Amino acid sequence: MSLKNELTDINAIEQYLLNSQFGIAVYRARDMVLVEANQVWLNRLDEPFNNKSFSVGKPVNEIITGWKGSAFEKIWNIAVQTKKGVNLPEYRYSGMKKGISYWNISLTPILYCGEPLYIVETSFDVTETVINRNQENSRNAQLSRQYRNFETVVENMSDALFVVYPDYSIVALNQEAHIVKHFFNSFKYNSPPVNIKYYDANDNEIPYNDLPVFKIIKGDIYEAFRVTVVTREDTHHYSISGRPVYDNYSNTYFSIISIRDITSQVNNDYYLLKLEKERKEYLERVIKVKDNFLTLISHEFKTPLTVIMTAIQAMELFCGNELSDKAKRYINTIKQNTLRQFRLVRNLLDITRGTADQIRLNNRNIDIVSLTRLITESVRIYALQKELNVSFYSNVSEKTVCIDDEKYERILLNILSNAIKFTPKGKNVKVVLTVKNGYINLAVKDEGIGIPEDKLDVIFERFGQVDSSLSRQAEGSGIGLYLVKMFVEKMGGTISVKSKPFHGTTFLVRLPDTSETADTNDVRYEEGENRKIVDMMNIEFSDIYFSK
């Protein structure tokens, strides 16, 4: 039988082949030569065999890639030998340029006189189905691994983890949760446990039904809320966090609650707090002893200094004319250093009082313009010896305020003494007093050596000095401006400083414009008050040495 006649014999099948959604091929059984195939079947082949003109008339082992030893060859032999149909599901067709594909293949022998005449192959591409199923299996396997990992993590967490449903039924997710739940009576609403009390971080008792676990179920969100659980036997501290999980209708589906045992941490904090409290109390006792010692020693120093000052005054009064110039110089040296010691003792006493908040103000009605002018003129005796020009300016002719004039005098004298100490010869020192916007503004401007910007805050600290070499040139303990700041703030004011190295310094004191009081004595600066200012000036300027 010729190939042409064979094609004529199967002409009735040809139309079926063209219109079928399956891949169909017809082979001659005796030599496995392809007789006919539709394009659906040919599409699974590599070039050029996916073209009918290259495939028809060729044996199957030439047009099927990887035929030798394949599962396809085996079922072909089975179909020929058994003369029965054979199925090969999800055959993996590999080794092709277009990649791997999967096919459901059926081989059906067509018999003639009991012997196979043709073999009809029906194939259907199931690649997408197999790949999707494999991916799904892979995802399921990955999810399974992740779930196992999640279970491992949850089980080994130190926090107790719960899922709580709106009906207050719970699922304890790890072993720690099974332990902790007993301290909360397994979250049974309206069933408070016997002999267990609950407290918040401020030691306020929490009613059982108001515990965070129940409020979370009702929609509240908590983060690290501390609850102390007190039983008959022991006290436990827990940190509770949680939030509800909502469904698509914004109803609470369930709540996730985490409870961490922080008992050790809290106990450690209590211990550290106790140590800190004991340390603070100890320091307060030490400071009190120190302040008492300073007060005592200062008073003890003050007594002999007063005796020395009295003796010097007596010598000057009764023996002044009999003393030689050399003796007078020695007496002046003794007098100046006694004043320096007296100033230091007084400052130490004031610091001690300030630390103990025992500084008292003796407010009086004073004309602050007259007082400031008088102090400025009084220091000219020191300024002239250094060839400095000291000037005073005010935007008002007089201004009566109710302040502690003794503290004000010390503030101004201390600032002026610093200006004179650190201003070179031939320069200027200006004192400017202005009354504006409810404040008394006192500015002392000099043309001295200035203060570096990084040292501006240091000068107001106790024992703060800008430069030790400068301090040696102009004696000072570094506590004067600390006291000035203390006095200014006690009087309700502020003090600030602006300075530029080698271009001078400006101190600005701002005091509230306190109205004069009717029941307070007025101060007039006559001989007695002037003498007091001179004595105070001598004390404040005792750190400045001039040749006598």
C-alpha positions as CSV (number, residue, x, y, z in Angstrom):
1,M,0.0,0.0,0.0
2,S,1.5,3.4,-1.1
3,L,1.7,6.4,1.2
4,K,-0.7,8.2,-1.2
5,N,-3.3,5.5,-1.0
6,E,-3.0,5.5,2.8
7,L,-3.7,9.2,2.9
8,T,-6.8,8.7,0.7
9,D,-7.9,6.0,3.1
10,I,-7.8,8.3,6.1
11,N,-9.3,11.3,4.2
12,A,-12.4,11.1,6.4
13,I,-10.2,11.7,9.5
14,E,-8.4,14.7,8.1
15,Q,-11.2,17.1,8.8
16,Y,-11.4,16.0,12.4
17,L,-7.7,16.5,12.8
18,L,-7.9,20.1,11.6
19,N,-10.7,21.1,13.9
20,S,-9.7,19.3,17.1
21,Q,-8.4,21.1,20.2
22,F,-6.3,18.2,21.0
23,G,-3.0,17.3,19.3
24,I,-3.6,14.3,17.1
25,A,-1.0,12.3,15.1
26,V,-1.4,9.1,13.1
27,Y,1.5,6.7,12.7
28,R,1.9,3.6,10.6
29,A,2.3,0.8,13.1
30,R,4.8,-1.4,11.2
31,D,7.6,1.2,10.8
32,M,6.3,4.0,13.2
33,V,6.3,6.6,10.3
34,L,4.1,9.7,10.8
35,V,1.2,9.6,8.4
36,E,-0.8,12.6,9.5
37,A,-0.8,15.2,12.3
38,N,-2.6,18.4,13.0
39,Q,-0.9,21.7,13.9
40,V,-1.8,21.5,17.6
41,W,0.3,18.3,17.8
42,L,3.1,19.7,15.7
43,N,3.4,22.8,18.0
44,R,5.0,20.8,20.7
45,L,8.0,19.9,18.4
46,D,11.2,21.9,17.9
47,E,12.0,23.4,14.5
48,P,11.9,22.3,11.8
49,F,9.6,19.4,12.8
50,N,6.9,21.7,13.9
51,N,6.2,22.2,10.2
52,K,4.1,19.4,8.7
53,S,6.2,19.2,5.5
54,F,9.3,18.2,7.5
55,S,7.6,15.6,9.8
56,V,5.1,13.6,7.7
57,G,6.8,10.5,6.3
58,K,9.5,10.4,9.0
59,P,9.7,7.8,11.7
60,V,8.8,8.8,15.3
61,N,12.3,8.4,16.6
62,E,13.5,11.2,14.2
63,I,10.9,13.8,15.0
64,I,10.5,13.3,18.8
65,T,13.3,14.8,20.8
66,G,14.7,12.4,23.4
67,W,12.9,9.4,22.0
68,K,15.5,6.8,22.9
69,G,14.9,5.3,26.3
70,S,12.1,7.7,27.1
71,A,8.8,6.9,28.8
72,F,7.1,7.7,25.5
73,E,9.1,4.9,23.7
74,K,8.1,2.5,26.4
75,I,4.3,3.1,26.2
76,W,4.6,3.0,22.4
77,N,6.0,-0.5,22.6
78,I,3.3,-1.5,25.2
79,A,0.6,-0.3,22.9
80,V,2.0,-2.2,19.9
81,Q,2.6,-5.4,21.9
82,T,-0.7,-5.4,23.9
83,K,-2.7,-4.0,21.0
84,K,-4.5,-1.8,23.6
85,G,-4.7,1.8,24.4
86,V,-2.2,3.3,26.8
87,N,-2.3,6.6,28.7
88,L,0.8,8.6,29.8
89,P,-0.4,11.5,32.1
90,E,1.7,14.7,32.5
91,Y,4.6,13.4,30.4
92,R,7.5,15.8,31.0
93,Y,8.8,16.7,27.5
94,S,12.3,18.1,28.0
95,G,15.5,18.7,26.1
96,M,13.7,21.1,23.8
97,K,14.8,24.6,22.8
98,K,11.5,26.1,23.9
99,G,11.9,24.6,27.3
100,I,10.1,22.0,29.4
101,S,6.4,21.2,28.8
102,Y,3.9,18.7,30.2
103,W,1.5,16.6,28.2
104,N,-1.3,14.1,28.7
105,I,-0.7,11.5,26.0
106,S,-2.9,8.6,24.8
107,L,-1.9,6.0,22.3
108,T,-4.7,4.0,20.6
109,P,-3.9,1.1,18.2
110,I,-6.2,0.8,15.1
111,L,-6.3,-3.0,14.2
112,Y,-6.7,-4.6,10.9
113,C,-7.2,-8.4,10.9
114,G,-6.2,-8.4,14.6
115,E,-2.9,-6.6,14.0
116,P,-2.1,-2.9,14.6
117,L,-2.3,-1.0,11.3
118,Y,-2.1,2.5,12.7
119,I,-1.2,4.1,16.1
120,V,-3.2,7.3,16.9
121,E,-1.6,9.6,19.4
122,T,-3.8,12.1,21.2
123,S,-2.0,14.8,23.3
124,F,-3.1,17.7,25.4
125,D,-0.8,20.5,26.8
126,V,-1.2,20.6,30.6
127,T,2.0,22.6,31.3
128,E,0.2,25.6,32.9
129,T,-1.8,23.3,35.1
130,V,1.3,21.3,36.3
131,I,3.3,24.5,36.9
132,N,0.5,26.2,38.8
133,R,0.0,23.0,40.9
134,N,3.8,22.8,41.6
135,Q,3.9,26.4,42.6
136,E,0.9,25.9,44.8
137,N,2.5,22.9,46.4
138,S,5.7,24.9,46.8
139,R,3.8,27.7,48.5
140,N,2.0,25.3,50.7
141,A,5.3,23.7,51.7
142,Q,6.8,27.1,52.4
143,L,3.8,28.2,54.4
144,S,4.0,24.9,56.3
145,R,7.7,25.6,57.1
146,Q,6.9,29.1,58.1
147,Y,4.1,28.0,60.3
148,R,6.4,25.4,62.0
149,N,9.0,28.2,62.4
150,F,6.4,30.5,63.9
151,E,5.3,27.8,66.3
152,T,8.9,27.3,67.4
153,V,9.4,31.0,67.9
154,V,6.1,31.5,69.8
155,E,6.8,28.5,72.0
156,N,10.3,29.8,72.9
157,M,9.1,33.3,73.5
158,S,9.6,34.6,77.1
159,D,6.3,36.6,76.7
160,A,3.0,34.8,77.2
161,L,1.0,35.1,74.0
162,F,-2.8,34.8,73.8
163,V,-5.6,34.9,71.3
164,V,-8.8,36.1,73.0
165,Y,-12.2,36.0,71.4
166,P,-15.1,38.4,72.1
167,D,-16.8,35.7,74.2
168,Y,-13.6,35.8,76.4
169,S,-12.6,32.3,75.3
170,I,-8.8,32.1,75.0
171,V,-6.2,30.2,73.2
172,A,-2.8,30.0,75.0
173,L,-0.2,30.0,72.2
174,N,2.8,28.9,74.2
175,Q,3.9,27.3,77.5
176,E,4.4,30.7,79.2
177,A,0.8,31.6,78.5
178,H,-0.4,28.5,80.3
179,I,1.5,29.6,83.3
180,V,0.5,33.2,83.3
181,K,-3.2,32.7,82.7
182,H,-3.8,31.4,86.2
183,F,-2.8,34.8,87.7
184,F,-5.7,36.3,85.7
185,N,-8.2,33.5,86.3
186,S,-8.0,32.5,82.7
187,F,-9.6,35.8,81.7
188,K,-13.0,34.8,83.0
189,Y,-15.1,38.0,82.9
190,N,-17.1,38.7,86.1
191,S,-15.2,36.0,87.9
192,P,-12.4,37.6,90.0
193,P,-10.0,35.2,91.6
194,V,-10.0,34.9,95.4
195,N,-7.0,36.4,97.3
196,I,-5.4,38.0,94.3
197,K,-5.2,41.8,93.9
198,Y,-4.1,43.9,90.9
199,Y,-2.4,47.3,91.0
200,D,-1.1,49.7,88.4
201,A,2.4,51.4,88.3
202,N,1.2,54.0,90.8
203,D,0.0,51.4,93.3
204,N,-3.7,52.1,92.6
205,E,-5.8,49.0,92.8
206,I,-7.4,47.8,89.5
207,P,-10.8,46.1,89.7
208,Y,-10.6,42.7,88.0
209,N,-13.1,43.6,85.2
210,D,-11.0,46.8,84.5
211,L,-7.9,44.9,83.7
212,P,-6.3,45.7,80.3
213,V,-7.0,42.2,79.0
214,F,-10.7,42.9,79.1
215,K,-10.5,46.4,77.7
216,I,-8.4,45.1,74.8
217,I,-11.2,42.7,73.9
218,K,-13.6,45.7,73.9
219,G,-11.4,47.6,71.4
220,D,-8.8,49.5,73.5
221,I,-5.1,49.3,72.6
222,Y,-2.4,48.9,75.3
223,E,1.3,49.1,75.1
224,A,3.5,48.0,78.0
225,F,0.9,48.7,80.7
226,R,2.3,47.5,84.0
227,V,0.2,45.4,86.3
228,T,1.3,44.2,89.7
229,V,-0.3,40.9,90.8
230,V,-0.3,40.3,94.5
231,T,-1.1,36.8,95.7
232,R,-0.9,35.2,99.2
233,E,2.5,33.8,98.4
234,D,4.2,36.3,96.2
235,T,4.1,39.5,94.1
236,H,4.5,39.5,90.3
237,H,4.9,42.3,87.9
238,Y,3.7,42.1,84.3
239,S,3.8,44.3,81.2
240,I,0.6,43.9,79.2
241,S,0.3,44.9,75.5
242,G,-2.4,44.1,73.0
243,R,-4.8,45.2,70.3
244,P,-8.0,43.9,68.7
245,V,-8.1,42.4,65.2
246,Y,-11.1,43.5,63.1
247,D,-13.1,41.6,60.4
248,N,-14.3,43.2,57.1
249,Y,-17.2,44.7,58.9
250,S,-15.1,46.5,61.6
251,N,-16.2,44.0,64.3
252,T,-13.7,42.6,66.7
253,Y,-12.7,39.2,65.3
254,F,-10.3,38.4,68.1
255,S,-7.6,40.1,70.2
256,I,-3.8,39.5,70.4
257,I,-2.5,39.9,74.0
258,S,1.1,39.7,75.1
259,I,2.0,39.5,78.8
260,R,5.7,39.8,79.8
261,D,7.0,38.9,83.2
262,I,9.0,41.9,84.4
263,T,9.3,41.0,88.1
264,S,13.1,40.8,88.1
265,Q,13.4,44.1,86.3
266,V,11.0,45.9,88.6
267,N,12.7,44.4,91.7
268,N,16.0,45.5,90.4
269,D,14.7,49.0,89.7
270,Y,13.3,49.2,93.2
271,Y,16.7,48.1,94.5
272,L,18.5,50.7,92.4
273,L,16.0,53.4,93.5
274,K,16.6,52.5,97.1
275,L,20.3,52.8,96.6
276,E,19.9,56.1,94.9
277,K,17.6,57.4,97.6
278,E,20.1,56.3,100.3
279,R,23.0,57.9,98.3
280,K,21.0,61.1,98.0
281,E,20.2,61.2,101.7
282,Y,23.8,60.6,102.4
283,L,24.9,63.4,100.1
284,E,22.3,65.8,101.7
285,R,23.7,64.9,105.1
286,V,27.3,65.5,103.9
287,I,26.3,68.8,102.2
288,K,24.5,69.9,105.4
289,V,27.6,69.0,107.5
290,K,29.8,70.9,105.0
291,D,27.5,74.0,105.0
292,N,27.4,73.9,108.8
293,F,31.2,73.6,108.9
294,L,31.6,76.5,106.4
295,T,29.2,78.6,108.5
296,L,31.0,77.8,111.7
297,I,34.5,78.4,110.3
298,S,33.4,81.6,108.5
299,H,32.1,83.0,111.8
300,E,35.2,81.9,113.5
301,F,37.3,83.7,110.9
302,K,35.1,86.8,111.1
303,T,35.7,87.4,114.7
304,P,39.5,87.8,114.7
305,L,39.3,89.7,111.4
306,T,37.0,92.2,113.1
307,V,39.5,92.5,116.0
308,I,42.3,93.1,113.5
309,M,40.3,95.7,111.6
310,T,39.5,97.5,114.9
311,A,43.1,97.4,116.0
312,I,44.2,98.9,112.6
313,Q,41.7,101.7,112.9
314,A,42.8,102.4,116.4
315,M,46.5,102.6,115.3
316,E,45.6,105.0,112.4
317,L,43.4,107.1,114.7
318,F,45.7,107.4,117.8
319,C,49.2,106.7,116.4
320,G,48.9,107.8,112.8
321,N,51.1,110.8,113.2
322,E,53.8,108.9,115.0
323,L,54.1,106.2,112.4
324,S,56.9,106.2,109.8
325,D,56.1,106.0,106.1
326,K,57.4,102.4,106.1
327,A,55.1,101.5,109.0
328,K,52.1,103.1,107.3
329,R,52.8,101.0,104.1
330,Y,52.9,97.8,106.3
331,I,49.6,98.8,107.9
332,N,48.1,99.5,104.5
333,T,49.2,96.0,103.4
334,I,47.7,94.4,106.6
335,K,44.5,96.4,106.1
336,Q,44.0,95.5,102.5
337,N,44.6,91.8,103.1
338,T,42.4,91.8,106.1
339,L,39.7,93.3,103.9
340,R,40.3,90.6,101.3
341,Q,39.9,87.9,104.0
342,F,36.8,89.6,105.3
343,R,35.4,89.7,101.7
344,L,36.2,86.0,101.3
345,V,34.6,85.1,104.6
346,R,31.5,87.1,103.8
347,N,31.1,85.5,100.4
348,L,31.5,82.0,101.9
349,L,28.7,82.8,104.4
350,D,26.5,84.1,101.6
351,I,27.1,81.0,99.5
352,T,26.2,78.8,102.4
353,R,23.0,80.8,103.0
354,G,22.1,80.7,99.3
355,T,22.6,77.0,99.1
356,A,20.3,76.6,102.1
357,D,17.9,79.2,100.6
358,Q,18.4,81.4,103.6
359,I,19.2,84.7,101.8
360,R,16.7,87.3,103.0
361,L,15.9,90.6,101.2
362,N,15.7,93.8,103.2
363,N,13.8,95.9,100.8
364,R,13.7,99.7,101.2
365,N,12.5,102.6,99.1
366,I,15.6,104.1,97.4
367,D,16.4,106.4,94.5
368,I,18.2,103.9,92.3
369,V,19.6,106.6,90.0
370,S,21.3,108.5,92.9
371,L,22.6,105.3,94.4
372,T,24.1,104.1,91.1
373,R,25.7,107.5,90.5
374,L,27.1,107.6,94.0
375,I,28.6,104.1,93.7
376,T,30.1,104.9,90.3
377,E,31.7,108.1,91.6
378,S,33.0,106.3,94.6
379,V,35.1,103.9,92.6
380,R,36.8,106.7,90.6
381,I,39.5,106.7,93.3
382,Y,40.5,103.2,92.2
383,A,40.0,103.9,88.5
384,L,42.1,107.0,88.5
385,Q,45.1,105.1,89.9
386,K,44.8,102.9,86.8
387,E,44.2,105.9,84.5
388,L,40.7,104.6,83.7
389,N,37.8,106.9,82.8
390,V,34.6,105.8,84.6
391,S,31.3,107.5,83.5
392,F,27.7,107.2,84.4
393,Y,24.5,107.8,82.3
394,S,20.8,107.4,83.0
395,N,17.7,108.0,80.9
396,V,15.8,109.3,84.0
397,S,16.9,111.9,86.6
398,E,15.4,109.9,89.5
399,K,13.6,106.7,90.1
400,T,12.4,105.4,93.4
401,V,12.0,101.6,93.7
402,C,11.7,99.2,96.6
403,I,14.7,96.8,96.6
404,D,17.4,95.5,98.9
405,D,20.0,98.4,98.4
406,E,22.8,96.4,100.1
407,K,22.5,93.6,97.6
408,Y,22.2,96.0,94.8
409,E,25.4,97.8,96.0
410,R,27.3,94.6,96.1
411,I,26.1,93.6,92.7
412,L,27.3,96.8,91.1
413,L,30.6,97.0,93.0
414,N,31.5,93.4,92.1
415,I,30.9,94.0,88.4
416,L,32.8,97.3,88.5
417,S,35.7,95.7,90.4
418,N,36.0,93.1,87.6
419,A,35.8,95.8,84.9
420,I,38.6,97.8,86.6
421,K,40.7,94.6,87.1
422,F,40.7,93.5,83.5
423,T,40.6,96.8,81.7
424,P,44.1,98.2,80.5
425,K,45.2,101.7,81.4
426,G,43.7,104.6,79.4
427,K,40.5,102.8,78.6
428,N,36.9,103.5,79.5
429,V,34.3,101.9,81.8
430,K,30.7,103.0,81.4
431,V,27.7,102.5,83.7
432,V,24.4,102.9,82.0
433,L,21.0,102.8,83.9
434,T,17.8,102.8,81.9
435,V,14.2,102.4,83.0
436,K,12.1,100.8,80.3
437,N,9.1,98.4,79.9
438,G,8.8,97.7,83.6
439,Y,12.5,96.9,84.2
440,I,15.5,98.6,85.6
441,N,18.4,97.9,83.2
442,L,21.9,98.2,84.6
443,A,24.7,97.8,82.0
444,V,28.4,98.0,82.9
445,K,30.6,98.3,79.7
446,D,34.3,98.1,79.7
447,E,37.1,98.1,77.0
448,G,39.0,95.3,78.6
449,I,40.6,92.0,77.5
450,G,37.2,90.4,77.0
451,I,36.0,86.8,77.6
452,P,36.1,83.9,75.1
453,E,32.7,82.8,73.9
454,D,33.2,79.2,75.3
455,K,33.9,80.7,78.8
456,L,30.9,83.0,79.1
457,D,28.8,80.5,81.1
458,V,31.8,79.5,83.3
459,I,32.1,82.9,84.9
460,F,28.7,82.5,86.7
461,E,29.7,79.1,88.2
462,R,30.9,78.7,91.7
463,F,34.7,79.1,91.7
464,G,34.5,79.7,87.9
465,Q,37.5,81.5,86.4
466,V,38.2,82.3,82.8
467,D,41.9,82.0,83.0
468,S,44.0,81.1,86.0
469,S,46.9,83.3,84.8
470,L,44.6,86.3,84.7
471,S,43.3,85.4,88.2
472,R,46.9,85.4,89.5
473,Q,47.4,88.9,88.0
474,A,44.2,90.2,89.6
475,E,43.5,88.3,92.7
476,G,40.2,86.6,92.9
477,S,38.5,83.4,94.2
478,G,36.0,83.0,91.4
479,I,32.9,83.3,93.6
480,G,32.0,86.9,93.1
481,L,29.9,86.6,89.9
482,Y,28.3,83.4,91.3
483,L,27.1,85.5,94.2
484,V,26.0,88.3,91.9
485,K,23.9,85.9,89.9
486,M,22.4,84.5,93.1
487,F,21.5,88.0,94.4
488,V,20.1,89.1,91.1
489,E,17.9,86.0,90.8
490,K,16.8,86.3,94.4
491,M,15.6,89.9,93.6
492,G,13.6,88.5,90.7
493,G,16.0,89.6,87.9
494,T,18.4,88.2,85.4
495,I,22.0,88.8,84.5
496,S,23.7,88.2,81.1
497,V,27.0,89.0,79.5
498,K,28.3,89.8,76.0
499,S,31.9,89.9,75.3
500,K,34.5,89.8,72.5
501,P,38.1,89.0,73.2
502,F,40.3,92.2,73.3
503,H,37.2,94.4,72.5
504,G,35.6,94.6,76.0
505,T,32.7,93.1,78.0
506,T,29.2,94.2,78.8
507,F,27.3,92.9,81.8
508,L,23.5,93.5,81.8
509,V,21.4,93.2,85.0
510,R,17.6,93.4,84.6
511,L,15.6,94.0,87.8
512,P,11.8,94.3,88.0
513,D,10.6,97.9,88.4
514,T,9.1,97.3,91.9
515,S,7.0,100.2,93.1
516,E,7.8,102.0,96.3
517,T,6.0,100.8,99.4
518,A,4.3,103.2,101.8
519,D,5.2,101.2,104.9
520,T,8.9,101.0,104.0
521,N,11.5,103.5,105.1
522,D,13.0,105.8,102.5
523,V,16.8,105.9,102.3
524,R,18.7,109.2,101.7
525,Y,22.3,108.9,100.9
526,E,23.8,111.3,103.3
527,E,27.0,110.9,105.3
528,G,26.1,107.7,107.0
529,E,25.0,105.9,103.9
530,N,28.0,107.3,101.9
531,R,30.3,105.9,104.6
532,K,28.7,102.5,104.3
533,I,29.2,102.5,100.5
534,V,32.8,103.5,100.9
535,D,33.4,100.7,103.4
536,M,31.7,98.2,101.2
537,M,33.7,99.4,98.2
538,N,36.9,99.0,100.1
539,I,35.9,95.4,100.8
540,E,34.8,94.6,97.2
541,F,38.0,96.3,95.7
542,S,40.3,94.7,98.2
543,D,41.5,92.3,95.5
544,I,43.0,95.1,93.5
545,Y,46.6,96.1,94.4
546,F,47.9,99.6,93.7
547,S,51.1,101.1,94.8
548,K,50.6,103.4,97.8
